[in-house]
Amino acid sequence: MQIKGIIQQGYGVASGRAGDPRFPGGTIEMQKPAFAARGLNLEQYFPGTINVSIHPHQYAIKQAKYTFRNVQWALERPSEDFSFFDCRVTLSNGSRVEGLIYYPHPETKPEHFQNPEIIELILPFVEGLQYGNELLLEVNPEQIEINYQKSI
């Protein structure tokens, strides 16, 4: 399934750009060892997320490629659940990049909640990505469902 999306600014916590002293280097960098210990190596990806708005659509979880429960990735932080889904991105220049959708389960996440129209992507470093860029996001319909949301 394919859907157009627009790159949006996020909190900056995943990449460490927010400068939050609780997450030196960013949450993704801190979480990578916990995911690797469970069988998911994220070393080939940039240690941050790309926030993509799929407005006016929303997504629904069907069957994750990976789900990790009770991940204790930082001292003095509650454990969290995470899921990952396959994706492919086609950029405006026509190049294609394989990646993952990063989904921290909101019921176990203590802060930094995402709008249901925002999908967080983990990709290899892509030169030149900017807020407002349009891209084409491909998802596996067995893993993620995209729904159109009517305005009320």
N, C-alpha and C positions, 0 to 999 in steps of 0.2 A: 504494500500500500504506500502511496506517495502523497505528500502534503507539502504545500509551501509554508515556509516559516520565515520569521524576521529575528535577527540576533538582537537580544535585549541586554541591557546592563543588569547584572545580578548584584548580590551582596558583597562579592569580593572575598568571601570567607574561604571558599574552596581553593582558590589560588593563592591566598595569603595577601592579596592586594589591599584588603581592608585594614591590615596592620593590627589585627586583634592579637594581643599578647598571649591569649590562651591557645592560639593555633599558629605557632611559629612555622612559617613555610606553607601554611594553608592546611585545610582539613584533608584534602585528597592525599597530600604527601604523608600526613600522619596516618591515614587509613590504609595506605598501600601495603604495609607489612601484614596487617590483619587479613586483608583480602588474599594476599599471596599465600598465607598459611592455610587458607581454605581452598586454594586451587585457582585463583584468578590473579594473573600477573598483569599489572597495569603499567609496567615500565615503558612500554612503547608509546604511551599516551602522555600528553601534556598534563601536568599536575594541577588541573583546574577544570572548571566546567564551562561550557558554552550554553547560555540560556537562550532558548528559541521559543518565541511566541508562535503558537499555531492558531491564534484567534481568527475567526470565531469558533474554532473547534476546541474540543477537549479530548483527553485520552482516558482510556480505561485499561487497567491491568488485566491481562488474561493469564499468561503463563510465562514467568520470567525464565531467562536462560540460566541465571544464577540467583539464588536467594540465600542470604546469610543472616542468621538470627543471633541476637544477643552479642553483637560485635562490640567488644570493649576496646576502643581505639585510642582513648585518652584517659589519663589519670584524673580522678575526681569528676568524671563525666559519666552519666548513665549509659549503659549499653544501648545500641540501636540495631534495628533491622534494615538491611539494604537489599535491593534487587537491581539486576542489570539485564538489559535487553539489547539484542542486535540492532544496529542501524547502519545506514549508508547515507552520506550527504553528498549532494551534487551542488557545487559552488557556481556562482554566476559566470565564472570563466570556463565552466564545463568540466573541471576536474572533479573526481570522485574520491571520497575518503570513507574508509570503514571505521566504525567506532561503536560505542556503547551508549545506551541511555542509562543514566545514573539516577536511581530512585531511592533516596532515603525514606523509609516508611514514615509518614507523618504522625502516626500514632505512637511512635517511639522517639521522634525527633523533638528535642527540647526547644528549639528556636529556629529562625530563618525559614519560615514556611514559604512554599511556592504556590503561586496562582495555578489552578488546574489547567490553564491554557499555556503554561510554560513547561517545556521539556528540557531537562539538563542533559547535555551531551558531553561525553569524554571522547576526545579525538586526539590523534597525533597533532603536534604543533602545525598550524596552518598559517603561513605568512599572509599578512594583509587583512585578516578578518577584522571587521569593524561593526560597532553597534549600528543597526539599521540595515545591514546587508541582508538581502533575501537569499534563501537557499531552498533546495528541494530535499526534504527529509523522507527517506524510505524506511519503513518499519516492517517487521514480520507480523502479518495479521494473526498469526497463531500466538504471538507474544503480547501484542498491544493492539487495541482497537481505537480508532479515531472516530469521534462523533461530532456532528454539527450541532451547535447550540444556538437555538433561536433567541433573538432579543425579545425581552418582555416589555 
